[in-house]
């Protein structure tokens, strides 16, 4: 295979990664709604540690565990952000609807 063939594969994988990240974000939003109903904090350090342990324990390379950890720390940060923004927006909409 030549460079163009590898780039086609990377482009296809990138689309799959985007789809998976959006599916993961939807899960985070649903968890955020549940946390809101239960009065739980958005940030859960123990859960974050659990996620990082899970992904690094399943890592088979060639990325090393530190690279996986950095990538997932960013994914987790964005998940928390979308969770917070969505729940906040929904609360604001509910407040407006109740007036």
mmCIF file as gemmi writes it, N, C-alpha and C atoms, coordinates in Angstrom:
data_model
loop_
_atom_site.group_PDB
_atom_site.id
_atom_site.type_symbol
_atom_site.label_atom_id
_atom_site.label_alt_id
_atom_site.label_comp_id
_atom_site.label_asym_id
_atom_site.label_entity_id
_atom_site.label_seq_id
_atom_site.pdbx_PDB_ins_code
_atom_site.Cartn_x
_atom_site.Cartn_y
_atom_site.Cartn_z
_atom_site.occupancy
_atom_site.B_iso_or_equiv
_atom_site.pdbx_formal_charge
_atom_site.auth_seq_id
_atom_site.auth_asym_id
_atom_site.pdbx_PDB_model_num
ATOM 1 N N . UNK Axp A 1 ? 0.848 -1.189 0 1 0 ? 1 A 1
ATOM 2 C CA . UNK Axp A 1 ? 0 0 0 1 0 ? 1 A 1
ATOM 3 C C . UNK Axp A 1 ? 0.887 1.245 0 1 0 ? 1 A 1
ATOM 4 N N . UNK Axp A 2 ? 0.356 2.308 -0.619 1 0 ? 2 A 1
ATOM 5 C CA . UNK Axp A 2 ? 1.129 3.547 -0.637 1 0 ? 2 A 1
ATOM 6 C C . UNK Axp A 2 ? 0.527 4.549 0.358 1 0 ? 2 A 1
ATOM 7 N N . UNK Axp A 3 ? 1.098 5.728 0.404 1 0 ? 3 A 1
ATOM 8 C CA . UNK Axp A 3 ? 0.678 6.744 1.375 1 0 ? 3 A 1
ATOM 9 C C . UNK Axp A 3 ? -0.798 7.105 1.225 1 0 ? 3 A 1
ATOM 10 N N . UNK Axp A 4 ? -1.289 7.18 0 1 0 ? 4 A 1
ATOM 11 C CA . UNK Axp A 4 ? -2.696 7.521 -0.21 1 0 ? 4 A 1
ATOM 12 C C . UNK Axp A 4 ? -3.624 6.448 0.337 1 0 ? 4 A 1
ATOM 13 N N . UNK Axp A 5 ? -3.238 5.183 0.188 1 0 ? 5 A 1
ATOM 14 C CA . UNK Axp A 5 ? -4.042 4.089 0.738 1 0 ? 5 A 1
ATOM 15 C C . UNK Axp A 5 ? -4.127 4.204 2.264 1 0 ? 5 A 1
ATOM 16 N N . UNK Axp A 6 ? -2.985 4.489 2.898 1 0 ? 6 A 1
ATOM 17 C CA . UNK Axp A 6 ? -2.973 4.633 4.358 1 0 ? 6 A 1
ATOM 18 C C . UNK Axp A 6 ? -3.794 5.842 4.793 1 0 ? 6 A 1
ATOM 19 N N . UNK Axp A 7 ? -3.755 6.896 4.012 1 0 ? 7 A 1
ATOM 20 C CA . UNK Axp A 7 ? -4.535 8.091 4.356 1 0 ? 7 A 1
ATOM 21 C C . UNK Axp A 7 ? -6.032 7.836 4.236 1 0 ? 7 A 1
ATOM 22 N N . UNK Axp A 8 ? -6.428 7.041 3.276 1 0 ? 8 A 1
ATOM 23 C CA . UNK Axp A 8 ? -7.838 6.667 3.146 1 0 ? 8 A 1
ATOM 24 C C . UNK Axp A 8 ? -8.282 5.899 4.396 1 0 ? 8 A 1
ATOM 25 N N . UNK Axp A 9 ? -7.451 4.977 4.836 1 0 ? 9 A 1
ATOM 26 C CA . UNK Axp A 9 ? -7.771 4.206 6.046 1 0 ? 9 A 1
ATOM 27 C C . UNK Axp A 9 ? -7.875 5.134 7.248 1 0 ? 9 A 1
ATOM 28 N N . UNK Axp A 10 ? -6.93 6.058 7.373 1 0 ? 10 A 1
ATOM 29 C CA . UNK Axp A 10 ? -6.977 7.01 8.49 1 0 ? 10 A 1
ATOM 30 C C . UNK Axp A 10 ? -8.238 7.856 8.431 1 0 ? 10 A 1
ATOM 31 N N . UNK Axp A 11 ? -8.615 8.327 7.243 1 0 ? 11 A 1
ATOM 32 C CA . UNK Axp A 11 ? -9.838 9.124 7.103 1 0 ? 11 A 1
ATOM 33 C C . UNK Axp A 11 ? -11.064 8.326 7.538 1 0 ? 11 A 1
ATOM 34 N N . UNK Axp A 12 ? -11.116 7.06 7.159 1 0 ? 12 A 1
ATOM 35 C CA . UNK Axp A 12 ? -12.24 6.2 7.557 1 0 ? 12 A 1
ATOM 36 C C . UNK Axp A 12 ? -12.251 5.989 9.071 1 0 ? 12 A 1
ATOM 37 N N . UNK Axp A 13 ? -11.095 5.757 9.647 1 0 ? 13 A 1
ATOM 38 C CA . UNK Axp A 13 ? -10.999 5.591 11.101 1 0 ? 13 A 1
ATOM 39 C C . UNK Axp A 13 ? -11.387 6.865 11.836 1 0 ? 13 A 1
ATOM 40 N N . UNK Axp A 14 ? -10.97 8.013 11.298 1 0 ? 14 A 1
ATOM 41 C CA . UNK Axp A 14 ? -11.33 9.291 11.919 1 0 ? 14 A 1
ATOM 42 C C . UNK Axp A 14 ? -12.841 9.476 11.995 1 0 ? 14 A 1
ATOM 43 N N . UNK Axp A 15 ? -13.538 9.089 10.945 1 0 ? 15 A 1
ATOM 44 C CA . UNK Axp A 15 ? -15.003 9.191 10.945 1 0 ? 15 A 1
ATOM 45 C C . UNK Axp A 15 ? -15.587 8.279 12.028 1 0 ? 15 A 1
ATOM 46 N N . UNK Axp A 16 ? -15.05 7.076 12.152 1 0 ? 16 A 1
ATOM 47 C CA . UNK Axp A 16 ? -15.515 6.154 13.191 1 0 ? 16 A 1
ATOM 48 C C . UNK Axp A 16 ? -15.235 6.719 14.587 1 0 ? 16 A 1
ATOM 49 N N . UNK Axp A 17 ? -14.058 7.315 14.762 1 0 ? 17 A 1
ATOM 50 C CA . UNK Axp A 17 ? -13.715 7.913 16.054 1 0 ? 17 A 1
ATOM 51 C C . UNK Axp A 17 ? -14.686 9.036 16.4 1 0 ? 17 A 1
ATOM 52 N N . UNK Axp A 18 ? -15.002 9.888 15.429 1 0 ? 18 A 1
ATOM 53 C CA . UNK Axp A 18 ? -15.963 10.977 15.661 1 0 ? 18 A 1
ATOM 54 C C . UNK Axp A 18 ? -17.323 10.407 16.072 1 0 ? 18 A 1
ATOM 55 N N . UNK Axp A 19 ? -17.772 9.379 15.37 1 0 ? 19 A 1
ATOM 56 C CA . UNK Axp A 19 ? -19.051 8.748 15.72 1 0 ? 19 A 1
ATOM 57 C C . UNK Axp A 19 ? -19.019 8.196 17.146 1 0 ? 19 A 1
ATOM 58 N N . UNK Axp A 20 ? -17.941 7.527 17.495 1 0 ? 20 A 1
ATOM 59 C CA . UNK Axp A 20 ? -17.817 6.958 18.841 1 0 ? 20 A 1
ATOM 60 C C . UNK Axp A 20 ? -17.737 8.048 19.909 1 0 ? 20 A 1
ATOM 61 N N . UNK Axp A 21 ? -17.011 9.109 19.629 1 0 ? 21 A 1
ATOM 62 C CA . UNK Axp A 21 ? -16.928 10.209 20.591 1 0 ? 21 A 1
ATOM 63 C C . UNK Axp A 21 ? -18.296 10.856 20.804 1 0 ? 21 A 1
ATOM 64 N N . UNK Axp A 22 ? -19.058 10.995 19.74 1 0 ? 22 A 1
ATOM 65 C CA . UNK Axp A 22 ? -20.405 11.567 19.887 1 0 ? 22 A 1
ATOM 66 C C . UNK Axp A 22 ? -21.333 10.624 20.638 1 0 ? 22 A 1
ATOM 67 N N . UNK Axp A 23 ? -21.212 9.338 20.411 1 0 ? 23 A 1
ATOM 68 C CA . UNK Axp A 23 ? -22.007 8.367 21.178 1 0 ? 23 A 1
ATOM 69 C C . UNK Axp A 23 ? -21.62 8.423 22.654 1 0 ? 23 A 1
ATOM 70 N N . UNK Axp A 24 ? -20.319 8.519 22.926 1 0 ? 24 A 1
ATOM 71 C CA . UNK Axp A 24 ? -19.84 8.612 24.304 1 0 ? 24 A 1
ATOM 72 C C . UNK Axp A 24 ? -20.369 9.89 24.958 1 0 ? 24 A 1
ATOM 73 N N . UNK Axp A 25 ? -20.37 10.997 24.205 1 0 ? 25 A 1
ATOM 74 C CA . UNK Axp A 25 ? -20.869 12.264 24.73 1 0 ? 25 A 1
ATOM 75 C C . UNK Axp A 25 ? -22.356 12.184 25.048 1 0 ? 25 A 1
ATOM 76 N N . UNK Axp A 26 ? -23.111 11.484 24.227 1 0 ? 26 A 1
ATOM 77 C CA . UNK Axp A 26 ? -24.542 11.319 24.504 1 0 ? 26 A 1
ATOM 78 C C . UNK Axp A 26 ? -24.738 10.554 25.808 1 0 ? 26 A 1
ATOM 79 N N . UNK Axp A 27 ? -23.905 9.551 26.036 1 0 ? 27 A 1
ATOM 80 C CA . UNK Axp A 27 ? -23.956 8.816 27.309 1 0 ? 27 A 1
ATOM 81 C C . UNK Axp A 27 ? -23.654 9.749 28.478 1 0 ? 27 A 1
ATOM 82 N N . UNK Axp A 28 ? -22.634 10.604 28.316 1 0 ? 28 A 1
ATOM 83 C CA . UNK Axp A 28 ? -22.276 11.552 29.371 1 0 ? 28 A 1
ATOM 84 C C . UNK Axp A 28 ? -23.429 12.511 29.661 1 0 ? 28 A 1
ATOM 85 N N . UNK Axp A 29 ? -24.125 12.945 28.622 1 0 ? 29 A 1
ATOM 86 C CA . UNK Axp A 29 ? -25.279 13.831 28.805 1 0 ? 29 A 1
ATOM 87 C C . UNK Axp A 29 ? -26.364 13.122 29.614 1 0 ? 29 A 1
ATOM 88 N N . UNK Axp A 30 ? -26.63 11.879 29.282 1 0 ? 30 A 1
ATOM 89 C CA . UNK Axp A 30 ? -27.649 11.126 30.031 1 0 ? 30 A 1
ATOM 90 C C . UNK Axp A 30 ? -27.223 10.952 31.486 1 0 ? 30 A 1
ATOM 91 N N . UNK Axp A 31 ? -25.946 10.672 31.709 1 0 ? 31 A 1
ATOM 92 C CA . UNK Axp A 31 ? -25.441 10.554 33.079 1 0 ? 31 A 1
ATOM 93 C C . UNK Axp A 31 ? -25.579 11.892 33.797 1 0 ? 31 A 1
ATOM 94 N N . UNK Axp A 32 ? -25.305 12.989 33.093 1 0 ? 32 A 1
ATOM 95 C CA . UNK Axp A 32 ? -25.46 14.318 33.678 1 0 ? 32 A 1
ATOM 96 C C . UNK Axp A 32 ? -26.89 14.586 34.114 1 0 ? 32 A 1
ATOM 97 N N . UNK Axp A 33 ? -27.837 14.147 33.319 1 0 ? 33 A 1
ATOM 98 C CA . UNK Axp A 33 ? -29.252 14.317 33.694 1 0 ? 33 A 1
ATOM 99 C C . UNK Axp A 33 ? -29.573 13.534 34.962 1 0 ? 33 A 1
ATOM 100 N N . UNK Axp A 34 ? -29.055 12.326 35.042 1 0 ? 34 A 1
ATOM 101 C CA . UNK Axp A 34 ? -29.277 11.502 36.229 1 0 ? 34 A 1
ATOM 102 C C . UNK Axp A 34 ? -28.614 12.147 37.445 1 0 ? 34 A 1
ATOM 103 N N . UNK Axp A 35 ? -27.365 12.61 37.283 1 0 ? 35 A 1
ATOM 104 C CA . UNK Axp A 35 ? -26.669 13.276 38.387 1 0 ? 35 A 1
ATOM 105 C C . UNK Axp A 35 ? -27.452 14.495 38.858 1 0 ? 35 A 1
ATOM 106 N N . UNK Axp A 36 ? -28.014 15.243 37.92 1 0 ? 36 A 1
ATOM 107 C CA . UNK Axp A 36 ? -28.798 16.428 38.272 1 0 ? 36 A 1
ATOM 108 C C . UNK Axp A 36 ? -29.998 16.032 39.13 1 0 ? 36 A 1
ATOM 109 N N . UNK Axp A 37 ? -30.714 14.997 38.692 1 0 ? 37 A 1
ATOM 110 C CA . UNK Axp A 37 ? -31.89 14.542 39.451 1 0 ? 37 A 1
ATOM 111 C C . UNK Axp A 37 ? -31.5 14.067 40.847 1 0 ? 37 A 1
ATOM 112 N N . UNK Axp A 38 ? -30.32 13.435 40.966 1 0 ? 38 A 1
ATOM 113 C CA . UNK Axp A 38 ? -29.88 12.883 42.242 1 0 ? 38 A 1
ATOM 114 C C . UNK Axp A 38 ? -29.083 13.88 43.081 1 0 ? 38 A 1
ATOM 115 N N . UNK Axp A 39 ? -28.829 15.063 42.521 1 0 ? 39 A 1
ATOM 116 C CA . UNK Axp A 39 ? -28.06 16.073 43.244 1 0 ? 39 A 1
ATOM 117 C C . UNK Axp A 39 ? -26.584 15.733 43.37 1 0 ? 39 A 1
ATOM 118 N N . UNK Axp A 40 ? -26.054 14.994 42.406 1 0 ? 40 A 1
ATOM 119 C CA . UNK Axp A 40 ? -24.638 14.61 42.434 1 0 ? 40 A 1
ATOM 120 C C . UNK Axp A 40 ? -23.795 15.603 41.647 1 0 ? 40 A 1
ATOM 121 N N . UNK Axp A 41 ? -22.527 15.702 42.01 1 0 ? 41 A 1
ATOM 122 C CA . UNK Axp A 41 ? -21.594 16.592 41.317 1 0 ? 41 A 1
ATOM 123 C C . UNK Axp A 41 ? -21.261 16.045 39.937 1 0 ? 41 A 1
ATOM 124 N N . UNK Axp A 42 ? -20.981 16.959 39.002 1 0 ? 42 A 1
ATOM 125 C CA . UNK Axp A 42 ? -20.576 16.563 37.655 1 0 ? 42 A 1
ATOM 126 C C . UNK Axp A 42 ? -19.22 15.864 37.713 1 0 ? 42 A 1
ATOM 127 N N . UNK Axp A 43 ? -18.295 16.413 38.497 1 0 ? 43 A 1
ATOM 128 C CA . UNK Axp A 43 ? -16.934 15.887 38.571 1 0 ? 43 A 1
ATOM 129 C C . UNK Axp A 43 ? -16.851 14.777 39.605 1 0 ? 43 A 1
ATOM 130 N N . UNK Axp A 44 ? -16.347 13.632 39.17 1 0 ? 44 A 1
ATOM 131 C CA . UNK Axp A 44 ? -16.164 12.491 40.061 1 0 ? 44 A 1
ATOM 132 C C . UNK Axp A 44 ? -14.745 11.951 39.88 1 0 ? 44 A 1
ATOM 133 N N . UNK Axp A 45 ? -13.813 12.386 40.734 1 0 ? 45 A 1
ATOM 134 C CA . UNK Axp A 45 ? -12.42 11.961 40.59 1 0 ? 45 A 1
ATOM 135 C C . UNK Axp A 45 ? -12.245 10.441 40.614 1 0 ? 45 A 1
ATOM 136 N N . UNK Axp A 46 ? -13.022 9.75 41.43 1 0 ? 46 A 1
ATOM 137 C CA . UNK Axp A 46 ? -12.881 8.29 41.491 1 0 ? 46 A 1
ATOM 138 C C . UNK Axp A 46 ? -13.335 7.639 40.192 1 0 ? 46 A 1
ATOM 139 N N . UNK Axp A 47 ? -14.383 8.165 39.588 1 0 ? 47 A 1
ATOM 140 C CA . UNK Axp A 47 ? -14.84 7.616 38.307 1 0 ? 47 A 1
ATOM 141 C C . UNK Axp A 47 ? -13.823 7.913 37.21 1 0 ? 47 A 1
ATOM 142 N N . UNK Axp A 48 ? -13.248 9.108 37.232 1 0 ? 48 A 1
ATOM 143 C CA . UNK Axp A 48 ? -12.229 9.444 36.243 1 0 ? 48 A 1
ATOM 144 C C . UNK Axp A 48 ? -11.041 8.493 36.362 1 0 ? 48 A 1
ATOM 145 N N . UNK Axp A 49 ? -10.619 8.219 37.574 1 0 ? 49 A 1
ATOM 146 C CA . UNK Axp A 49 ? -9.508 7.284 37.789 1 0 ? 49 A 1
ATOM 147 C C . UNK Axp A 49 ? -9.866 5.891 37.289 1 0 ? 49 A 1
ATOM 148 N N . UNK Axp A 50 ? -11.11 5.502 37.5 1 0 ? 50 A 1
ATOM 149 C CA . UNK Axp A 50 ? -11.589 4.201 37.031 1 0 ? 50 A 1
ATOM 150 C C . UNK Axp A 50 ? -11.545 4.113 35.501 1 0 ? 50 A 1
ATOM 151 N N . UNK Axp A 51 ? -12 5.169 34.832 1 0 ? 51 A 1
ATOM 152 C CA . UNK Axp A 51 ? -11.98 5.202 33.363 1 0 ? 51 A 1
ATOM 153 C C . UNK Axp A 51 ? -10.541 5.11 32.857 1 0 ? 51 A 1
ATOM 154 N N . UNK Axp A 52 ? -9.661 5.912 33.432 1 0 ? 52 A 1
ATOM 155 C CA . UNK Axp A 52 ? -8.264 5.91 32.994 1 0 ? 52 A 1
ATOM 156 C C . UNK Axp A 52 ? -7.606 4.556 33.225 1 0 ? 52 A 1
ATOM 157 N N . UNK Axp A 53 ? -7.907 3.939 34.345 1 0 ? 53 A 1
ATOM 158 C CA . UNK Axp A 53 ? -7.372 2.599 34.621 1 0 ? 53 A 1
ATOM 159 C C . UNK Axp A 53 ? -7.898 1.591 33.608 1 0 ? 53 A 1
ATOM 160 N N . UNK Axp A 54 ? -9.173 1.688 33.298 1 0 ? 54 A 1
ATOM 161 C CA . UNK Axp A 54 ? -9.798 0.774 32.339 1 0 ? 54 A 1
ATOM 162 C C . UNK Axp A 54 ? -9.16 0.888 30.954 1 0 ? 54 A 1
ATOM 163 N N . UNK Axp A 55 ? -9.015 2.116 30.46 1 0 ? 55 A 1
ATOM 164 C CA . UNK Axp A 55 ? -8.49 2.264 29.102 1 0 ? 55 A 1
ATOM 165 C C . UNK Axp A 55 ? -7.008 1.917 29.017 1 0 ? 55 A 1
ATOM 166 N N . UNK Axp A 56 ? -6.245 2.251 30.043 1 0 ? 56 A 1
ATOM 167 C CA . UNK Axp A 56 ? -4.823 1.904 29.99 1 0 ? 56 A 1
ATOM 168 C C . UNK Axp A 56 ? -4.61 0.404 30.156 1 0 ? 56 A 1
ATOM 169 N N . UNK Axp A 57 ? -5.471 -0.248 30.901 1 0 ? 57 A 1
ATOM 170 C CA . UNK Axp A 57 ? -5.311 -1.703 31.07 1 0 ? 57 A 1
ATOM 171 C C . UNK Axp A 57 ? -5.659 -2.463 29.791 1 0 ? 57 A 1
ATOM 172 N N . UNK Axp A 58 ? -6.443 -1.848 28.908 1 0 ? 58 A 1
ATOM 173 C CA . UNK Axp A 58 ? -6.801 -2.482 27.643 1 0 ? 58 A 1
ATOM 174 C C . UNK Axp A 58 ? -5.908 -2.027 26.486 1 0 ? 58 A 1
ATOM 175 N N . UNK Axp A 59 ? -4.965 -1.157 26.765 1 0 ? 59 A 1
ATOM 176 C CA . UNK Axp A 59 ? -4.095 -0.615 25.72 1 0 ? 59 A 1
ATOM 177 C C . UNK Axp A 59 ? -3.086 -1.674 25.26 1 0 ? 59 A 1
ATOM 178 N N . UNK Axp A 60 ? -3.065 -1.888 23.962 1 0 ? 60 A 1
ATOM 179 C CA . UNK Axp A 60 ? -2.129 -2.844 23.37 1 0 ? 60 A 1
ATOM 180 C C . UNK Axp A 60 ? -1.099 -2.151 22.476 1 0 ? 60 A 1
ATOM 181 N N . UNK Axp A 61 ? -1.071 -0.79 22.494 1 0 ? 61 A 1
ATOM 182 C CA . UNK Axp A 61 ? -0.088 -0.054 21.707 1 0 ? 61 A 1
ATOM 183 C C . UNK Axp A 61 ? -0.464 0.022 20.248 1 0 ? 61 A 1
ATOM 184 N N . UNK Axp A 62 ? 0.263 0.773 19.487 1 0 ? 62 A 1
ATOM 185 C CA . UNK Axp A 62 ? 1.592 1.305 19.77 1 0 ? 62 A 1
ATOM 186 C C . UNK Axp A 62 ? 1.606 2.561 20.643 1 0 ? 62 A 1
ATOM 187 N N . UNK Axp A 63 ? 0.47 3.177 20.909 1 0 ? 63 A 1
ATOM 188 C CA . UNK Axp A 63 ? 0.465 4.299 21.851 1 0 ? 63 A 1
ATOM 189 C C . UNK Axp A 63 ? 0.789 3.771 23.241 1 0 ? 63 A 1
ATOM 190 N N . UNK Axp A 64 ? 1.647 4.492 23.974 1 0 ? 64 A 1
ATOM 191 C CA . UNK Axp A 64 ? 1.939 4.053 25.335 1 0 ? 64 A 1
ATOM 192 C C . UNK Axp A 64 ? 0.826 4.519 26.272 1 0 ? 64 A 1
ATOM 193 N N . UNK Axp A 65 ? 0.847 4.019 27.486 1 0 ? 65 A 1
ATOM 194 C CA . UNK Axp A 65 ? -0.229 4.322 28.433 1 0 ? 65 A 1
ATOM 195 C C . UNK Axp A 65 ? -0.328 5.807 28.755 1 0 ? 65 A 1
ATOM 196 N N . UNK Axp A 66 ? 0.791 6.516 28.771 1 0 ? 66 A 1
ATOM 197 C CA . UNK Axp A 66 ? 0.731 7.958 29.033 1 0 ? 66 A 1
ATOM 198 C C . UNK Axp A 66 ? 0.003 8.689 27.908 1 0 ? 66 A 1
ATOM 199 N N . UNK Axp A 67 ? 0.226 8.259 26.677 1 0 ? 67 A 1
ATOM 200 C CA . UNK Axp A 67 ? -0.491 8.876 25.543 1 0 ? 67 A 1
ATOM 201 C C . UNK Axp A 67 ? -1.988 8.596 25.658 1 0 ? 67 A 1
ATOM 202 N N . UNK Axp A 68 ? -2.341 7.366 25.986 1 0 ? 68 A 1
ATOM 203 C CA . UNK Axp A 68 ? -3.757 7.003 26.17 1 0 ? 68 A 1
ATOM 204 C C . UNK Axp A 68 ? -4.356 7.815 27.309 1 0 ? 68 A 1
ATOM 205 N N . UNK Axp A 69 ? -3.606 7.933 28.388 1 0 ? 69 A 1
ATOM 206 C CA . UNK Axp A 69 ? -4.075 8.71 29.542 1 0 ? 69 A 1
ATOM 207 C C . UNK Axp A 69 ? -4.326 10.165 29.139 1 0 ? 69 A 1
ATOM 208 N N . UNK Axp A 70 ? -3.406 10.779 28.42 1 0 ? 70 A 1
ATOM 209 C CA . UNK Axp A 70 ? -3.585 12.181 27.995 1 0 ? 70 A 1
ATOM 210 C C . UNK Axp A 70 ? -4.797 12.332 27.078 1 0 ? 70 A 1
ATOM 211 N N . UNK Axp A 71 ? -4.941 11.428 26.132 1 0 ? 71 A 1
ATOM 212 C CA . UNK Axp A 71 ? -6.083 11.494 25.219 1 0 ? 71 A 1
ATOM 213 C C . UNK Axp A 71 ? -7.401 11.375 25.99 1 0 ? 71 A 1
ATOM 214 N N . UNK Axp A 72 ? -7.465 10.432 26.905 1 0 ? 72 A 1
ATOM 215 C CA . UNK Axp A 72 ? -8.715 10.233 27.64 1 0 ? 72 A 1
ATOM 216 C C . UNK Axp A 72 ? -8.967 11.316 28.669 1 0 ? 72 A 1
ATOM 217 N N . UNK Axp A 73 ? -7.919 11.923 29.203 1 0 ? 73 A 1
ATOM 218 C CA . UNK Axp A 73 ? -8.144 13.07 30.082 1 0 ? 73 A 1
ATOM 219 C C . UNK Axp A 73 ? -8.846 14.181 29.312 1 0 ? 73 A 1
ATOM 220 N N . UNK Axp A 74 ? -8.451 14.379 28.08 1 0 ? 74 A 1
ATOM 221 C CA . UNK Axp A 74 ? -9.092 15.402 27.243 1 0 ? 74 A 1
ATOM 222 C C . UNK Axp A 74 ? -10.531 15.014 26.902 1 0 ? 74 A 1
ATOM 223 N N . UNK Axp A 75 ? -10.726 13.742 26.566 1 0 ? 75 A 1
ATOM 224 C CA . UNK Axp A 75 ? -12.079 13.244 26.267 1 0 ? 75 A 1
ATOM 225 C C . UNK Axp A 75 ? -12.98 13.42 27.484 1 0 ? 75 A 1
ATOM 226 N N . UNK Axp A 76 ? -12.461 13.085 28.657 1 0 ? 76 A 1
ATOM 227 C CA . UNK Axp A 76 ? -13.237 13.228 29.894 1 0 ? 76 A 1
ATOM 228 C C . UNK Axp A 76 ? -13.555 14.695 30.159 1 0 ? 76 A 1
ATOM 229 N N . UNK Axp A 77 ? -12.572 15.575 29.95 1 0 ? 77 A 1
ATOM 230 C CA . UNK Axp A 77 ? -12.822 17.015 30.133 1 0 ? 77 A 1
ATOM 231 C C . UNK Axp A 77 ? -13.961 17.491 29.23 1 0 ? 77 A 1
ATOM 232 N N . UNK Axp A 78 ? -13.929 17.087 27.981 1 0 ? 78 A 1
ATOM 233 C CA . UNK Axp A 78 ? -14.984 17.493 27.047 1 0 ? 78 A 1
ATOM 234 C C . UNK Axp A 78 ? -16.326 16.857 27.421 1 0 ? 78 A 1
ATOM 235 N N . UNK Axp A 79 ? -16.297 15.645 27.918 1 0 ? 79 A 1
ATOM 236 C CA . UNK Axp A 79 ? -17.534 14.99 28.358 1 0 ? 79 A 1
ATOM 237 C C . UNK Axp A 79 ? -18.152 15.75 29.517 1 0 ? 79 A 1
ATOM 238 N N . UNK Axp A 80 ? -17.32 16.158 30.477 1 0 ? 80 A 1
ATOM 239 C CA . UNK Axp A 80 ? -17.826 16.951 31.603 1 0 ? 80 A 1
ATOM 240 C C . UNK Axp A 80 ? -18.399 18.268 31.114 1 0 ? 80 A 1
ATOM 241 N N . UNK Axp A 81 ? -17.712 18.906 30.153 1 0 ? 81 A 1
ATOM 242 C CA . UNK Axp A 81 ? -18.177 20.185 29.627 1 0 ? 81 A 1
ATOM 243 C C . UNK Axp A 81 ? -19.543 20.038 28.963 1 0 ? 81 A 1
ATOM 244 N N . UNK Axp A 82 ? -19.684 19.042 28.084 1 0 ? 82 A 1
ATOM 245 C CA . UNK Axp A 82 ? -20.96 18.869 27.378 1 0 ? 82 A 1
ATOM 246 C C . UNK Axp A 82 ? -22.059 18.473 28.366 1 0 ? 82 A 1
ATOM 247 N N . UNK Axp A 83 ? -21.694 17.7 29.371 1 0 ? 83 A 1
ATOM 248 C CA . UNK Axp A 83 ? -22.658 17.326 30.413 1 0 ? 83 A 1
ATOM 249 C C . UNK Axp A 83 ? -23.148 18.57 31.145 1 0 ? 83 A 1
ATOM 250 N N . UNK Axp A 84 ? -22.21 19.414 31.559 1 0 ? 84 A 1
ATOM 251 C CA . UNK Axp A 84 ? -22.549 20.633 32.296 1 0 ? 84 A 1
ATOM 252 C C . UNK Axp A 84 ? -23.377 21.591 31.444 1 0 ? 84 A 1
ATOM 253 N N . UNK Axp A 85 ? -22.943 21.822 30.213 1 0 ? 85 A 1
ATOM 254 C CA . UNK Axp A 85 ? -23.623 22.775 29.321 1 0 ? 85 A 1
ATOM 255 C C . UNK Axp A 85 ? -25.039 22.301 29.006 1 0 ? 85 A 1
ATOM 256 N N . UNK Axp A 86 ? -25.191 21.031 28.696 1 0 ? 86 A 1
ATOM 257 C CA . UNK Axp A 86 ? -26.508 20.51 28.327 1 0 ? 86 A 1
ATOM 258 C C . UNK Axp A 86 ? -27.47 20.572 29.506 1 0 ? 86 A 1
ATOM 259 N N . UNK Axp A 87 ? -27.018 20.119 30.663 1 0 ? 87 A 1
ATOM 260 C CA . UNK Axp A 87 ? -27.89 20.125 31.846 1 0 ? 87 A 1
ATOM 261 C C . UNK Axp A 87 ? -28.246 21.558 32.232 1 0 ? 87 A 1
ATOM 262 N N . UNK Axp A 88 ? -27.268 22.46 32.166 1 0 ? 88 A 1
ATOM 263 C CA . UNK Axp A 88 ? -27.531 23.866 32.479 1 0 ? 88 A 1
ATOM 264 C C . UNK Axp A 88 ? -28.559 24.455 31.519 1 0 ? 88 A 1
ATOM 265 N N . UNK Axp A 89 ? -28.388 24.18 30.229 1 0 ? 89 A 1
ATOM 266 C CA . UNK Axp A 89 ? -29.323 24.686 29.222 1 0 ? 89 A 1
ATOM 267 C C . UNK Axp A 89 ? -30.723 24.13 29.478 1 0 ? 89 A 1
ATOM 268 N N . UNK Axp A 90 ? -30.814 22.853 29.785 1 0 ? 90 A 1
ATOM 269 C CA . UNK Axp A 90 ? -32.123 22.249 30.042 1 0 ? 90 A 1
ATOM 270 C C . UNK Axp A 90 ? -32.764 22.838 31.294 1 0 ? 90 A 1
ATOM 271 N N . UNK Axp A 91 ? -31.978 23.094 32.333 1 0 ? 91 A 1
ATOM 272 C CA . UNK Axp A 91 ? -32.508 23.705 33.553 1 0 ? 91 A 1
ATOM 273 C C . UNK Axp A 91 ? -33.015 25.113 33.267 1 0 ? 91 A 1
ATOM 274 N N . UNK Axp A 92 ? -32.27 25.852 32.472 1 0 ? 92 A 1
ATOM 275 C CA . UNK Axp A 92 ? -32.665 27.205 32.111 1 0 ? 92 A 1
ATOM 276 C C . UNK Axp A 92 ? -33.98 27.177 31.313 1 0 ? 92 A 1
ATOM 277 N N . UNK Axp A 93 ? -34.092 26.244 30.398 1 0 ? 93 A 1
ATOM 278 C CA . UNK Axp A 93 ? -35.31 26.117 29.58 1 0 ? 93 A 1
ATOM 279 C C . UNK Axp A 93 ? -36.496 25.739 30.461 1 0 ? 93 A 1
ATOM 280 N N . UNK Axp A 94 ? -36.285 24.833 31.409 1 0 ? 94 A 1
ATOM 281 C CA . UNK Axp A 94 ? -37.364 24.432 32.315 1 0 ? 94 A 1
ATOM 282 C C . UNK Axp A 94 ? -37.809 25.589 33.201 1 0 ? 94 A 1
ATOM 283 N N . UNK Axp A 95 ? -36.851 26.405 33.644 1 0 ? 95 A 1
ATOM 284 C CA . UNK Axp A 95 ? -37.189 27.568 34.461 1 0 ? 95 A 1
ATOM 285 C C . UNK Axp A 95 ? -38.037 28.571 33.665 1 0 ? 95 A 1
ATOM 286 N N . UNK Axp A 96 ? -37.665 28.787 32.393 1 0 ? 96 A 1
ATOM 287 C CA . UNK Axp A 96 ? -38.422 29.703 31.551 1 0 ? 96 A 1
ATOM 288 C C . UNK Axp A 96 ? -39.825 29.163 31.296 1 0 ? 96 A 1
ATOM 289 N N . UNK Axp A 97 ? -39.923 27.839 31.092 1 0 ? 97 A 1
ATOM 290 C CA . UNK Axp A 97 ? -41.227 27.236 30.818 1 0 ? 97 A 1
ATOM 291 C C . UNK Axp A 97 ? -42.15 27.263 32.025 1 0 ? 97 A 1
ATOM 292 N N . UNK Axp A 98 ? -41.571 27.284 33.239 1 0 ? 98 A 1
ATOM 293 C CA . UNK Axp A 98 ? -42.398 27.257 34.442 1 0 ? 98 A 1
ATOM 294 C C . UNK Axp A 98 ? -42.888 28.649 34.848 1 0 ? 98 A 1
ATOM 295 N N . UNK Axp A 99 ? -42.384 29.675 34.167 1 0 ? 99 A 1
ATOM 296 C CA . UNK Axp A 99 ? -42.817 31.041 34.494 1 0 ? 99 A 1
ATOM 297 C C . UNK Axp A 99 ? -43.932 31.492 33.623 1 0 ? 99 A 1
